Amino acid sequence: MVSLKAVRAHNTSLKALSPNLVAVFVGGTSGIGLSTAREFVRNTQSPHVYLIGRNSSEASRIISELQTLNSSSKLSFIQSDTSLLKNVDVACEEIKSKESKVNLLFMTIGQMTTQGYNPTSEGLDKKLTLHYYARTRFTTNLLPLLTSAAQSSDANARLSRVVSVLDPKLGRNDIPNFSDLALKNGTFSLKSCATHASAMISFSHEHLAAAYPGTAFVHSYPSGVPTNISRDLGPVLKGVFAVAKPLLNHWMVPLVESGERHLYASTAPEFAPRNLTKDVEHVARGGDEVSGSGAYVLNWDDEVLGESKKAEGVRKDGAVDKVWRHTEEVFGKVQSEGKY
């Protein structure tokens, strides 16, 4: 476990980085995304932060709050229904029209629901889209700007990192159905959806870390954190969750601490991109068990998750390539035909 004292000391040291870092928080208007955005704004010089979310009514209040933490910060809100890939593309084009680099892409979008298969107009399950396809679309769209940051002539401005907060444990403990990764052919269940999203994030990160060695990729498990993720549950389950939440808080990671720890995961040198690991004294082990691979899977306490024999087995059978070929197929069909 990385101590909270060490986390806070590291986060405070971020003021030594160059000013004008650019961060994009997808799902940044609530929960862990907003908590991490607060810590980023608080601990960096003149940052430019994009918050992408559905809740435009809260955006003005949130921006005012963040501005009080750092008067030199620049804050922008982009309203978007990110369950549709075409909307993800629009949001990314807005960022690309205004920025020449992105230092951090931080994603927490998701949905807690007991609903079964729920296809969007693009032919993909909504939950699986939020947890995997939309996040990966943001990543591929913004990789040119992340690469630009990595290639900065200023060593203190080379932060280039993608962080996806979900649950890497699920995809390491269960094997996805590689013959139906989109879960369209009657194989959908809440468990399979969770397993597929988790595994595909981790394996896609491994592919991208090799293809873009100047950018680091982190898949982080948040543990239980008191957020409003239950908003998509039905009224009965939402009521049960509301009653149980005060009892569960004792075992949960406080929201502020989660934000602090996720800022650490977003910036700490031990999770360096693979082309910078030679400059790091204690580089972390990647999800593929290779030190400094550039793709890391972390527990809530910023420690690297242990070895997974199941993940190792499917990796040897070509899981990384299978996931990436599927992802490109989905993106290609949605872009050319409007539907997968």
C-alpha positions as CSV (number, residue, x, y, z in Angstrom):
1,M,0.0,0.0,0.0
2,V,1.3,3.4,-0.9
3,S,0.8,5.5,2.2
4,L,-1.5,8.5,2.1
5,K,1.4,10.6,3.4
6,A,3.5,9.6,0.4
7,V,0.6,10.2,-2.0
8,R,0.1,13.7,-0.7
9,A,3.8,14.5,-0.8
10,H,4.0,13.4,-4.4
11,N,0.9,15.4,-5.4
12,T,2.2,18.5,-3.8
13,S,5.4,18.1,-5.8
14,L,3.4,18.4,-9.0
15,K,3.7,22.2,-8.7
16,A,7.3,21.7,-10.0
17,L,5.9,20.6,-13.3
18,S,5.6,23.1,-16.1
19,P,2.5,25.3,-16.2
20,N,-0.4,24.8,-18.6
21,L,-0.9,21.1,-18.4
22,V,-4.1,20.0,-20.1
23,A,-6.3,17.3,-18.6
24,V,-9.6,15.8,-19.8
25,F,-11.9,14.3,-17.3
26,V,-14.6,12.1,-18.9
27,G,-17.2,11.8,-16.2
28,G,-15.7,14.7,-14.5
29,T,-18.8,16.3,-13.0
30,S,-19.3,13.9,-10.1
31,G,-17.7,11.1,-8.0
32,I,-14.1,10.0,-8.5
33,G,-13.7,12.0,-11.7
34,L,-14.6,15.3,-10.0
35,S,-12.6,14.4,-6.9
36,T,-9.5,13.7,-9.0
37,A,-10.1,16.9,-11.0
38,R,-10.1,18.9,-7.8
39,E,-6.8,17.5,-6.8
40,F,-5.3,18.1,-10.3
41,V,-6.4,21.7,-10.2
42,R,-5.2,22.2,-6.6
43,N,-1.7,20.8,-7.3
44,T,-0.7,22.1,-10.7
45,Q,0.2,25.5,-12.2
46,S,-2.3,27.2,-14.5
47,P,-3.9,23.9,-15.7
48,H,-6.5,23.7,-18.4
49,V,-9.1,21.2,-17.4
50,Y,-12.0,19.8,-19.6
51,L,-14.9,18.3,-17.8
52,I,-17.1,16.1,-20.0
53,G,-20.4,15.0,-18.6
54,R,-24.2,15.0,-18.9
55,N,-25.1,17.4,-16.2
56,S,-24.9,20.9,-17.6
57,S,-26.9,22.3,-14.7
58,E,-24.1,21.5,-12.3
59,A,-21.3,22.6,-14.6
60,S,-21.3,26.3,-13.6
61,R,-21.2,25.5,-9.9
62,I,-18.4,23.0,-10.3
63,I,-16.3,25.3,-12.4
64,S,-16.8,28.1,-9.8
65,E,-15.7,25.7,-7.1
66,L,-12.6,24.6,-9.0
67,Q,-11.7,28.2,-9.8
68,T,-11.5,28.9,-6.1
69,L,-9.0,26.2,-5.6
70,N,-6.6,27.7,-8.2
71,S,-7.4,31.1,-9.7
72,S,-4.9,30.5,-12.5
73,S,-6.8,27.4,-13.8
74,K,-8.8,27.4,-17.0
75,L,-11.9,25.3,-16.9
76,S,-14.2,24.1,-19.7
77,F,-17.3,22.0,-19.7
78,I,-18.4,19.9,-22.6
79,Q,-21.9,18.4,-22.4
80,S,-22.1,15.0,-24.0
81,D,-24.0,11.8,-24.0
82,T,-21.0,9.5,-24.2
83,S,-23.0,6.3,-24.7
84,L,-22.9,7.2,-28.4
85,L,-19.6,7.0,-30.2
86,K,-20.6,9.8,-32.6
87,N,-21.0,12.1,-29.6
88,V,-17.5,11.1,-28.3
89,D,-16.1,12.1,-31.7
90,V,-17.8,15.5,-31.5
91,A,-16.4,16.1,-28.0
92,C,-12.9,15.1,-29.1
93,E,-13.1,17.4,-32.1
94,E,-13.9,20.3,-29.9
95,I,-10.8,19.6,-27.7
96,K,-8.6,19.0,-30.8
97,S,-9.7,22.4,-32.2
98,K,-8.5,24.2,-29.1
99,E,-5.5,22.2,-27.9
100,S,-2.2,21.1,-29.3
101,K,-1.6,18.6,-26.5
102,V,-3.3,16.6,-23.8
103,N,-1.3,15.5,-20.7
104,L,-3.9,13.4,-19.0
105,L,-7.1,11.6,-20.1
106,F,-9.0,10.4,-17.0
107,M,-12.2,8.4,-17.5
108,T,-14.8,7.2,-15.0
109,I,-18.0,7.1,-17.1
110,G,-20.2,4.2,-16.3
111,Q,-23.5,2.9,-15.3
112,M,-24.8,0.9,-12.3
113,T,-27.9,-0.9,-13.5
114,T,-29.6,-4.2,-13.2
115,Q,-31.1,-3.8,-16.7
116,G,-30.2,-6.5,-19.3
117,Y,-28.9,-6.0,-22.8
118,N,-29.8,-2.4,-23.8
119,P,-28.6,-1.5,-27.3
120,T,-28.1,2.1,-28.3
121,S,-28.9,3.4,-31.7
122,E,-25.4,2.4,-32.7
123,G,-26.1,-1.3,-31.9
124,L,-23.9,-1.6,-28.8
125,D,-25.0,-2.3,-25.3
126,K,-25.2,1.0,-23.4
127,K,-23.4,-0.2,-20.3
128,L,-20.6,-1.9,-22.3
129,T,-20.2,1.2,-24.4
130,L,-19.7,3.5,-21.4
131,H,-17.4,1.0,-19.7
132,Y,-15.3,0.2,-22.8
133,Y,-16.0,1.4,-26.3
134,A,-16.5,5.1,-25.4
135,R,-13.5,5.2,-23.2
136,T,-11.3,3.6,-25.9
137,R,-12.8,5.9,-28.5
138,F,-11.8,8.9,-26.4
139,T,-8.3,7.4,-26.1
140,T,-7.7,6.7,-29.8
141,N,-9.2,10.1,-30.8
142,L,-6.9,12.0,-28.3
143,L,-3.7,9.9,-28.8
144,P,-2.3,12.4,-31.3
145,L,-2.5,15.1,-28.6
146,L,-1.2,12.8,-25.9
147,T,1.7,12.0,-28.2
148,S,2.4,15.7,-28.7
149,A,2.6,16.1,-24.9
150,A,5.0,13.2,-24.7
151,Q,7.3,14.7,-27.3
152,S,7.5,18.1,-25.6
153,S,11.0,19.7,-25.6
154,D,10.3,20.6,-22.0
155,A,11.0,17.5,-19.8
156,N,8.7,18.9,-17.1
157,A,5.8,19.0,-19.5
158,R,6.0,15.4,-20.9
159,L,3.3,13.9,-18.7
160,S,1.2,11.8,-21.1
161,R,-1.1,9.3,-19.4
162,V,-4.5,7.6,-19.8
163,V,-6.3,6.4,-16.7
164,S,-9.5,4.3,-16.8
165,V,-11.2,3.7,-13.5
166,L,-13.2,0.5,-13.5
167,D,-12.1,-2.9,-12.2
168,P,-9.1,-4.7,-13.6
169,K,-9.7,-7.6,-11.2
170,L,-12.8,-8.9,-13.1
171,G,-11.0,-9.3,-16.4
172,R,-8.1,-11.1,-14.7
173,N,-10.3,-13.6,-12.8
174,D,-12.7,-14.6,-15.6
175,I,-12.1,-15.3,-19.3
176,P,-14.1,-13.3,-21.8
177,N,-16.0,-14.8,-24.7
178,F,-13.8,-14.0,-27.6
179,S,-16.3,-15.2,-30.1
180,D,-18.8,-12.5,-29.0
181,L,-16.9,-9.7,-27.4
182,A,-19.8,-7.2,-28.0
183,L,-22.2,-9.6,-26.3
184,K,-24.8,-9.2,-29.1
185,N,-25.5,-12.9,-29.7
186,G,-27.5,-13.8,-26.6
187,T,-24.5,-14.1,-24.4
188,F,-25.1,-10.9,-22.4
189,S,-25.4,-10.9,-18.6
190,L,-24.3,-8.3,-16.1
191,K,-21.4,-10.5,-15.1
192,S,-20.2,-11.1,-18.7
193,C,-20.6,-7.3,-19.4
194,A,-18.4,-6.5,-16.4
195,T,-15.8,-9.2,-17.3
196,H,-15.7,-8.1,-21.0
197,A,-15.3,-4.4,-20.2
198,S,-12.6,-5.1,-17.6
199,A,-10.6,-7.5,-19.8
200,M,-10.9,-5.3,-23.0
201,I,-9.7,-2.2,-21.2
202,S,-6.6,-4.0,-19.9
203,F,-5.8,-5.8,-23.1
204,S,-6.4,-2.7,-25.2
205,H,-4.0,-0.7,-22.9
206,E,-1.3,-3.3,-23.5
207,H,-1.8,-2.9,-27.3
208,L,-1.7,0.9,-27.1
209,A,1.3,1.0,-24.7
210,A,3.3,-0.9,-27.3
211,A,2.1,1.2,-30.2
212,Y,2.5,4.6,-28.4
213,P,5.5,4.1,-26.1
214,G,5.5,7.8,-25.0
215,T,2.1,7.4,-23.2
216,A,1.4,5.4,-20.1
217,F,-1.9,3.6,-19.5
218,V,-3.4,2.8,-16.1
219,H,-6.5,0.6,-15.3
220,S,-7.4,1.3,-11.7
221,Y,-9.7,-0.4,-9.3
222,P,-11.4,2.2,-7.0
223,S,-12.8,-0.1,-4.4
224,G,-16.0,1.1,-2.7
225,V,-16.2,4.8,-2.9
226,P,-19.3,6.9,-1.8
227,T,-20.4,8.3,-5.1
228,N,-23.8,8.8,-6.8
229,I,-23.2,5.9,-9.3
230,S,-26.5,4.3,-8.1
231,R,-28.5,7.1,-9.9
232,D,-29.3,4.7,-12.7
233,L,-30.8,2.0,-10.5
234,G,-34.6,1.6,-10.3
235,P,-36.5,3.2,-7.4
236,V,-36.6,0.1,-5.2
237,L,-32.9,-0.7,-5.5
238,K,-32.0,2.9,-5.3
239,G,-33.9,3.1,-2.0
240,V,-32.1,0.0,-0.7
241,F,-28.8,1.4,-1.6
242,A,-29.6,4.7,0.1
243,V,-30.4,2.9,3.3
244,A,-27.4,0.7,3.2
245,K,-24.9,3.4,2.2
246,P,-24.4,4.9,5.7
247,L,-23.6,1.4,7.0
248,L,-21.2,0.8,4.1
249,N,-19.3,4.1,4.5
250,H,-17.2,2.7,7.3
251,W,-15.6,0.2,4.8
252,M,-15.4,2.6,1.8
253,V,-12.5,4.7,0.6
254,P,-13.3,8.3,1.3
255,L,-14.1,10.3,-1.8
256,V,-11.3,12.8,-1.2
257,E,-8.8,10.1,-0.6
258,S,-9.8,8.4,-3.8
259,G,-9.2,11.6,-5.7
260,E,-5.8,12.0,-4.1
261,R,-4.8,8.4,-4.9
262,H,-6.1,8.7,-8.4
263,L,-4.0,11.8,-9.0
264,Y,-1.0,9.8,-7.8
265,A,-1.9,7.0,-10.3
266,S,-2.2,9.7,-13.0
267,T,1.2,11.3,-12.4
268,A,3.6,9.1,-10.4
269,P,6.8,8.2,-12.2
270,E,6.7,4.5,-11.4
271,F,3.8,4.2,-13.8
272,A,5.9,5.6,-16.6
273,P,5.4,5.1,-20.4
274,R,7.7,2.3,-21.7
275,N,10.1,4.7,-23.4
276,L,10.9,6.5,-20.2
277,T,11.3,3.6,-17.8
278,K,15.0,3.6,-18.0
279,D,14.9,7.0,-16.2
280,V,12.8,5.6,-13.3
281,E,14.6,4.0,-10.4
282,H,11.6,1.9,-9.2
283,V,9.4,1.3,-12.2
284,A,6.2,-0.7,-11.6
285,R,5.4,-4.1,-13.1
286,G,2.9,-3.9,-15.9
287,G,-0.3,-5.9,-16.3
288,D,1.5,-8.3,-18.5
289,E,4.1,-8.9,-15.7
290,V,6.8,-7.0,-17.5
291,S,8.4,-4.1,-15.5
292,G,7.8,-0.8,-17.2
293,S,5.6,-2.2,-19.9
294,G,3.6,1.1,-20.0
295,A,0.2,-0.6,-19.2
296,Y,-0.5,-0.9,-15.5
297,V,-3.3,-2.4,-13.4
298,L,-3.7,-1.0,-9.9
299,N,-5.6,-1.6,-6.8
300,W,-7.4,1.2,-4.9
301,D,-4.2,1.8,-2.8
302,D,-2.0,2.4,-5.9
303,E,-0.3,-1.0,-5.5
304,V,0.1,-3.1,-8.7
305,L,-2.2,-6.1,-8.8
306,G,-0.7,-9.5,-8.5
307,E,-0.1,-12.1,-11.2
308,S,-3.1,-13.6,-12.9
309,K,-2.6,-17.0,-14.5
310,K,-6.0,-16.8,-16.4
311,A,-5.0,-13.4,-17.9
312,E,-1.6,-14.8,-18.8
313,G,-3.1,-17.8,-20.5
314,V,-5.5,-15.9,-22.7
315,R,-2.7,-13.4,-23.5
316,K,-0.6,-16.2,-24.8
317,D,-3.6,-17.2,-27.0
318,G,-3.6,-13.8,-28.6
319,A,-6.1,-11.9,-26.4
320,V,-4.4,-8.5,-27.0
321,D,-4.7,-8.8,-30.8
322,K,-8.2,-10.3,-30.7
323,V,-9.5,-7.4,-28.5
324,W,-7.9,-4.8,-30.7
325,R,-9.1,-6.3,-34.0
326,H,-12.6,-6.4,-32.5
327,T,-12.3,-2.8,-31.3
328,E,-11.2,-1.5,-34.8
329,E,-14.0,-3.5,-36.4
330,V,-16.6,-1.9,-34.1
331,F,-15.3,1.6,-34.6
332,G,-15.0,1.1,-38.4
333,K,-18.6,-0.1,-38.7
334,V,-20.1,2.6,-36.5
335,Q,-18.2,5.3,-38.4
336,S,-19.1,4.0,-41.8
337,E,-22.5,2.6,-41.3
338,G,-23.7,4.3,-38.1
339,K,-24.3,1.0,-36.4
340,Y,-22.5,-2.2,-35.4
